[in-house]
Amino acid sequence: MSAGWATVIAVGAGTMLLKAVGPVGVAGRTLPASLERVLELVAPAILAALVVVETFAGGRHLVVDARLAGAGAGVVCVLARAPLWVVVLCGALATAGVRALQ
Amino acid sequence: MRRGMRLAAPLFPAAAALGASFGVLARTAHLDAAAAVVMSATTFAGSSQVAAVSVLGGGGGVAAAVAAALLLNARYAPIGISVARSFRGSVAKRLAQSQLVVDESWALSRGDRGVLLGVGVMLWFAWVGGTAIGALAGQAIGDPAAFGLDGAFAALFFALLATLARSRSRVVVAIAGAALAAVLIPFTAPGVPIIAATAAAFAGWRRA
């Protein structure tokens, strides 16, 4: 088996398991109230981390590049209460625009 | 589920374009087109697929590629647990439906399984279809970075975060999560900062 296919199979199987942990292992059970409160806060914590990683991470380095313009455009759109598709479009256009100028 | 499919419509072209860019990247890393499409259909998690293929393309081994990808996808354990309550039915059904959990479907759903599945199905077809086009049409498409798609994702996640940040504790946790991720990026493997940020959520443990 080629390295490519071995990777495809191992990553696919591993990811399917990770995605299944909650819906298959925990579904339907009532969890302790303190754990429920933690889980409710998982979403804002992970989304905030995703914003930082998608904006500043370049491998193991913090980098400032055209993506910051995209993130900034997104913030402006959100403050202007634009719909989601406008936010995404402005983010892409701002990033592409700054990159074209460089 | 219909509502989810409508919500996902504006993301469909972006997901397809990113899928195409993954397809192109996979071919440059000497994966055959079928392997690229199978990976998109089974793994269905963009950043981890890009990471795995980049490691292979850069001369790294299978073990390094798999480790990088699974580290990036470890966040799906806490994400899946946070939506687990809404999943019902047989184990096989829940296993199949859980595969539609991706960042965007989870964040848009806000705990509504129907919305999650609707968004997930739309994005799955966009991602797998895009991969096939990219893997087969190859370099004819051009460099996806020129379209600014990478910067669009930060904007998308910020918008989704803004809809969630409706209470003081959520805002505090979001700021703490962002700070944790920023501090850890230079010191840990990609993927670790995102999982570590979930530690901020434990601020809710004691609060009654």
Interface residues (C-beta under 8 A of the other chain):
Chain A: S2 A3 G4 W5 A6 T7 V8 A10 V11 G12 A13 G14 T15 M16 L18 K19 A20 V21 G22 P23 V24 G25 V26 A27 G28 R29 L31 S34 L35 R37 V38 L39 E40 L41 V42 A43 P44 A45 I46 L47 A48 A49 L50 V51 V52 V53 E54 T55 F56 A57 G59 R60 H61 L62 A66 R67 L68 A69 G70 A71 A73 G74 V75 C77 V78 P83 L84 W85 V87 V88 L89 C90 G91 A92 L93 A94 T95 A96 G97 R99 A100
Chain B: L7 A9 P10 L11 A14 A29 H30 L31 D32 A35 V38 M39 T42 T43 F44 A45 S48 Q49 A52 V53 L56 G61 V62 A65 V66 A69 L70 N73 A74 R75 Y76 A77 P78 I79 G80 I81 S82 V83 A84 R85 F87 R88 V91 R94 L95 Q97 S98 Q99 V101 D103 W106 A107 A145 A146 F147 G148 L149 D150 G151 A152 F153 A154 A155 L156 F157 F158 A159 L160 L161 A162 L164 A165 S169 R170 V171 V173 A174 I175 A176 G177 A178 L180 A181 A182 I185 P186 F187 T188 A189 P190 P193 I194 A196 A197 T198 A199 A200 A201 F202 A203 G204 W205 R206 R207
